[in-house]
Amino acid sequence: MRTAALLFLSAVLLPACNQFMPTQSVSGAVTAPSGAVFPAGATVTVEVRDVSLQDAPSTLIGQVRITDARAFPVKFRVPFDPARIQARNTYAVSARVERDGQLLFISDTRTDVLTGGAGTTADVNVVPVQR
């Protein structure tokens, strides 16, 4: 009897839970110029954003923070809800590296993903921030 009840609950509840869970991702690596050293104790933040509207702020689609990176390149996987993706919109992935709240590296070029022929993998180049 318990087994039947568990199977019933699994059949009913798991699909309902999965519809709210991200099931796709954008993956790749954060790279830096040759010779750049990854700062100890830094955090890498990678975001996927809807950048369709030029006169409005972009919309966050997915984000990941990586705290255990030791060197460039830093591999990433950003989960997102595919229901939020519209074929006519434009999406981009960006990255930044910070330590103790100070910005050290940032991506300075747009890297498109997901639509318009772009896929779900992308390497994002970051450059040192001038102080």
Contact map, one row per residue, 1 for C-alpha under 8 A:
11111000000000000000000000000000000000000000000000000000000000000000000000000000000000000000000000000000000000000000000000000000000
11111100000000000000000000000000000000000000000000000000000000000000000000000000000000000000000000000000000000000000000000000000000
11111110000000000000000000000000000000000000000000000000000000000000000000000000000000000000000000000000000000000000000000000000000
11111111000000000000000000000000000000000000000000000000000000000000000000000000000000000000000000000000000000000000000000000000000
11111111100000000000000000000000000000000000000000000000000000000000000000000000000000000000000000000000000000000000000000000000000
01111111110000000000000000000000000000000000000000000000000000000000000000000000000000000000000000000000000000000000000000000000000
00111111111000000000000000000000000000000000000000000000000000000000000000000000000000000000000000000000000000000000000000000000000
00011111111100000000000000000000000000000000000000000000000000000000000000000000000000000000000000000000000000000000000000000000000
00001111111111000000000000000000000000000000000000000000000000000000000000000000000000000000000000000000000000000000000000000000000
00000111111111000000000000000000000000000000000000000000000000000000000000000000000000000000000000000000000000000000000000000000000
00000011111111100000000000000000000000000000000000000000000000000000000000000000000000000000000000000000000000000000000000000000000
00000001111111110000000000000000000000000000000000000000000000000000000000000000000000000000000000000000000000000000000000000000000
00000000111111111000000000000000000000000000000000000000000000000000000000000000000000000000000000000000000000000000000000000000000
00000000111111111100000000000000000000000000000000000000000000000000000000000000000000000000000000000000000000000000000000000000000
00000000001111111110000000000000000000000000000000000000000000000000000000000000000000000000000000000000000000000000000000000000000
00000000000111111111000000000000000000000000000000000000000000000000000000000000000000000000000000000000000000000000000000000000000
00000000000011111111100000000000000000000000000000000000000000000000000000000000000000000000000000000000000000000000000000000000000
00000000000001111111111000000000000000000000000000000000000000000000000000000000000000000000000000000000000000000000000000000000000
00000000000000111111110000000000000000000000000000000000000000000000000000000000000000000000000000000000000000000000000000000000000
00000000000000011111110000000000000000000000000000000000000000000000000000000000100000000000000000000000000000000000000000000000000
00000000000000001111111000000000000000000000000000000000000000000000000000000000100000000000000000000000000000000000000000000000000
00000000000000000111111110000000000000000000000000000000000000000000000000000011110000000000000000000000000000000000000000000000000
00000000000000000100111110000000000000000000000000000000000000000000000000000011110000000000000000000000000000000000000000000000000
00000000000000000000011111000000000000000000000000000000000000000000000000000011110000000000000000000000000000000000000000000000000
00000000000000000000011111100000000000000000000000000000000000000000000000001111000000000000000000000000000000000000000100000000000
00000000000000000000000111110000000000000000000100000000000000000000000000001111000000000000000000000000000000001000000111000000000
00000000000000000000000011111000000000000000000000000000000000000000000000111100000000000000000000000000000000000000000111000000000
00000000000000000000000001111100000000000000000000000000000000000000000000111000000000000000000000000000000000000000000011110000000
00000000000000000000000000111110000000000000000000000000000000000000000011110000000000000000000000000000000000000000000001110000000
00000000000000000000000000011111000000000000000000000000000000000000000111110000000000000000001000000000000000000000000000111100000
00000000000000000000000000001111100000000000000000000000000000000000000111000000000000000000000000000000000000000000000000111100000
00000000000000000000000000000111110100000000000000000000000000000000000110000000000000000000000000000000000000000000000000001110000
00000000000000000000000000000011111100000000000000000000000000000000000000000000000000000000000000000000000000000000000000001110000
00000000000000000000000000000001111100000000000000000000000000000000000000000000000000000000000000000000000000000000000000000000000
00000000000000000000000000000000111110000000000000000000000000000000000000000000000000000000000000000000000000000000000000000000000
00000000000000000000000000000001111111000000000000000000000000000000000100000000000000000000000000000000000000000000000000000000000
00000000000000000000000000000000001111100000000000000000000000000000001100000000000000000000000000000000000000000000000000000000000
00000000000000000000000000000000000111110100000000000000000000000000011100000000000000000000000000000000000000000000000000000000000
00000000000000000000000000000000000011111100000000000000000000000000010000000000000000000000000000100000000000000000000000000000000
00000000000000000000000000000000000001111100000000000000000000000000010000000000000000000000000000000000000000000000000000000000000
00000000000000000000000000000000000000111110000000000000000000000011000000000000000000000000000000100000000000000000000000000000000
00000000000000000000000000000000000001111111000000000000000000000010100000000000000000000000000011110000000000000000000000000000000
00000000000000000000000000000000000000001111100000000000000000001111100000000000000000000000000011100000000000000000000000000000000
00000000000000000000000000000000000000000111110000000000000000001110100000000000000000000000001111000000000000000000000000000000000
00000000000000000000000000000000000000000011111000000000000000111100000000000000000000000000001110000000000000000000000000000000000
00000000000000000000000000000000000000000001111100000000000000111000000000010100000000000000111100000000000000000000000000000000000
00000000000000000000000000000000000000000000111110000000000111110000000000000100000000000000111000000000000000000000000000000000000
00000000000000000000000001000000000000000000011111000000000111100000000000000100000000000011110000000000000000000000000000000000000
00000000000000000000000000000000000000000000001111100000011111000000000000000000000000000011100000000000000000000000000000000000000
00000000000000000000000000000000000000000000000111110000011110000000000000000000000000001111000000000000000000000000000000000000000
00000000000000000000000000000000000000000000000011111100111000000000000000000000000000001111000000000000000000000000000000000000000
00000000000000000000000000000000000000000000000001111100010000000000000000000000000000001110000000000000000000000000000000000000000
00000000000000000000000000000000000000000000000000111111110000000000000000000000000000000000000000000000000000000000000000000000000
00000000000000000000000000000000000000000000000000111111100000000000000000000000000000000000000000000000000000000000000000000000000
00000000000000000000000000000000000000000000000000001111100000000000000000000000000000000000000000000000000000000000000000000000000
00000000000000000000000000000000000000000000000000001111110000000000000000000000000000000000000000000000000000000000000000000000000
00000000000000000000000000000000000000000000000000101111111000000000000000000000000000000000000000000000000000000000000000000000000
00000000000000000000000000000000000000000000000011111001111100000000000000000000000000000000000000000000000000000000000000000000000
00000000000000000000000000000000000000000000000011100000111110000000000000000000000000000000000000000000000000000000000000000000000
00000000000000000000000000000000000000000000001111000000011111100000000000000000000000000000000000000000000000000000000000000000000
00000000000000000000000000000000000000000000001111000000001111100000000000000001100100000000000000000000000000000000000000000000000
00000000000000000000000000000000000000000000001110000000000111110000000000000111000000000000000000000000000000000000000000000000000
00000000000000000000000000000000000000000000111100000000000111111000000000000110000000000000000000000000000000000000000000000000000
00000000000000000000000000000000000000000000111000000000000001111100000000011110000000000000000000000000000000000000000000000000000
00000000000000000000000000000000000000000011110000000000000000111110000000000000000000000000000000000000000000000000000000000000000
00000000000000000000000000000000000000000011100000000000000000011111100000010000000000000000000000000000000000000000000000000000000
00000000000000000000000000000000000000001111000000000000000000001111100000000000000000000000000000000000000000000000000000000000000
00000000000000000000000000000000000000001010000000000000000000000111110000000000000000000000000000000000000000000000000000000000000
00000000000000000000000000000000000000000111000000000000000000000111111101000000000000000000000000000000000000000000000000000000000
00000000000000000000000000000000000001110000000000000000000000000001111100000000000000000000000000000000000000000000000000000000000
00000000000000000000000000000000000011000000000000000000000000000000111111000000000000000000000000000000000000000000000000000000000
00000000000000000000000000000111000111000000000000000000000000000000111111000000000000000000000000000000000000000000000000000000000
00000000000000000000000000001111000000000000000000000000000000000000001111100000000000000000000000000000000000000000000000000000000
00000000000000000000000000001110000000000000000000000000000000000000101111110000000000000000000000000000000000000000000000000000000
00000000000000000000000000111100000000000000000000000000000000000000000011111000000000000000000000000000000000000000000000000000000
00000000000000000000000000111100000000000000010000000000000000010100000001111100000000000000000000000000000000000000000000000000000
00000000000000000000000011110000000000000000000000000000000000010000000000111110000000000000000000000000000000000000000000000000000
00000000000000000000000011100000000000000000011100000000000001110000000000011111000000000000000000000000000000000000000000000000000
00000000000000000000011111000000000000000000000000000000000001110000000000001111100000000000000000000000000000000000000000000000000
00000000000000000000011111000000000000000000000000000000000011000000000000000111110000000000000000000000000000000000000000000000000
00000000000000000001111100000000000000000000000000000000000010000000000000000011111110000000000000000000000000000000000000000000000
00000000000000000000011100000000000000000000000000000000000000000000000000000001111110000000000000000000000000000000000000000000000
00000000000000000000000000000000000000000000000000000000000000000000000000000000111111000000000000000000000000000000000000000000000
00000000000000000000000000000000000000000000000000000000000010000000000000000000111111000000000000000000000000000000000000000000000
00000000000000000000000000000000000000000000000000000000000000000000000000000000111111101000000000000000000000000000000000000000000
00000000000000000000000000000000000000000000000000000000000000000000000000000000001111111000000000000000000000000000000000000000000
00000000000000000000000000000000000000000000000000000000000000000000000000000000000011111100000000000000000000000011000000000000000
00000000000000000000000000000000000000000000000000000000000000000000000000000000000001111100000000000000000000000011000000000000000
00000000000000000000000000000000000000000000000001110000000000000000000000000000000011111110000000000000000000000010000000000000000
00000000000000000000000000000000000000000000000001110000000000000000000000000000000000111111000000000000000000011111000000000000000
00000000000000000000000000000000000000000000000111110000000000000000000000000000000000001111100000000000000000011110000000000000000
00000000000000000000000000000000000000000000000111100000000000000000000000000000000000000111110000000000000001111000000000000000000
00000000000000000000000000000000000000000000011110000000000000000000000000000000000000000011111000000000000001111000000001010000000
00000000000000000000000000000000000000000000011100000000000000000000000000000000000000000001111100000000001001100000000000010000000
00000000000000000000000000000100000000000001111000000000000000000000000000000000000000000000111110000000011000000000000000011100000
00000000000000000000000000000000000000000001110000000000000000000000000000000000000000000000011111000011111000000000000000000100000
00000000000000000000000000000000000000000111100000000000000000000000000000000000000000000000001111100011110000000000000000000000000
00000000000000000000000000000000000000000111000000000000000000000000000000000000000000000000000111111111100000000000000000000000000
00000000000000000000000000000000000000101110000000000000000000000000000000000000000000000000000011111111000000000000000000000000000
00000000000000000000000000000000000000000100000000000000000000000000000000000000000000000000000001111100000000000000000000000000000
00000000000000000000000000000000000000000000000000000000000000000000000000000000000000000000000001111110000000000000000000000000000
00000000000000000000000000000000000000000000000000000000000000000000000000000000000000000000000001111111000000000000000000000000000
00000000000000000000000000000000000000000000000000000000000000000000000000000000000000000000000111101111110000000000000000000000100
00000000000000000000000000000000000000000000000000000000000000000000000000000000000000000000000111100111110000000000000000000001100
00000000000000000000000000000000000000000000000000000000000000000000000000000000000000000000000111000011111000000000000000000111100
00000000000000000000000000000000000000000000000000000000000000000000000000000000000000000000001110000011111100000000000000000111100
00000000000000000000000000000000000000000000000000000000000000000000000000000000000000000000011100000000111111000000000000011110000
00000000000000000000000000000000000000000000000000000000000000000000000000000000000000000000000000000000011111000000000000001110000
00000000000000000000000000000000000000000000000000000000000000000000000000000000000000000000000000000000001111100000000000001000000
00000000000000000000000000000000000000000000000000000000000000000000000000000000000000000001110000000000001111110000000000000000000
00000000000000000000000000000000000000000000000000000000000000000000000000000000000000000001110000000000000011111000000001110000000
00000000000000000000000000000000000000000000000000000000000000000000000000000000000000000111100000000000000001111110010000000000000
00000000000000000000000001000000000000000000000000000000000000000000000000000000000000000111100000000000000000111110011111000000000
00000000000000000000000000000000000000000000000000000000000000000000000000000000000000000110000000000000000000011111111100000000000
00000000000000000000000000000000000000000000000000000000000000000000000000000000000000111110000000000000000000011111111000000000000
00000000000000000000000000000000000000000000000000000000000000000000000000000000000000110100000000000000000000000111110000000000000
00000000000000000000000000000000000000000000000000000000000000000000000000000000000000000000000000000000000000000111111000000000000
00000000000000000000000000000000000000000000000000000000000000000000000000000000000000000000000000000000000000011111111100000000000
00000000000000000000000000000000000000000000000000000000000000000000000000000000000000000000000000000000000000001110111111000000000
00000000000000000000000011100000000000000000000000000000000000000000000000000000000000000000000000000000000000001100011111000000000
00000000000000000000000001110000000000000000000000000000000000000000000000000000000000000000000000000000000000001000001111100000000
00000000000000000000000001111000000000000000000000000000000000000000000000000000000000000000100000000000000000101000001111110000000
00000000000000000000000000011110000000000000000000000000000000000000000000000000000000000000000000000000000000100000000011111000000
00000000000000000000000000011110000000000000000000000000000000000000000000000000000000000000111000000000001000100000000001111100000
00000000000000000000000000000111100000000000000000000000000000000000000000000000000000000000001000000000001110000000000000111110000
00000000000000000000000000000111100000000000000000000000000000000000000000000000000000000000001100000000111100000000000000011111000
00000000000000000000000000000001100000000000000000000000000000000000000000000000000000000000000000000000111100000000000000001111100
00000000000000000000000000000000000000000000000000000000000000000000000000000000000000000000000000000001110000000000000000000111110
00000000000000000000000000000000000000000000000000000000000000000000000000000000000000000000000000000011110000000000000000000011111
00000000000000000000000000000000000000000000000000000000000000000000000000000000000000000000000000000000000000000000000000000001111
00000000000000000000000000000000000000000000000000000000000000000000000000000000000000000000000000000000000000000000000000000000111
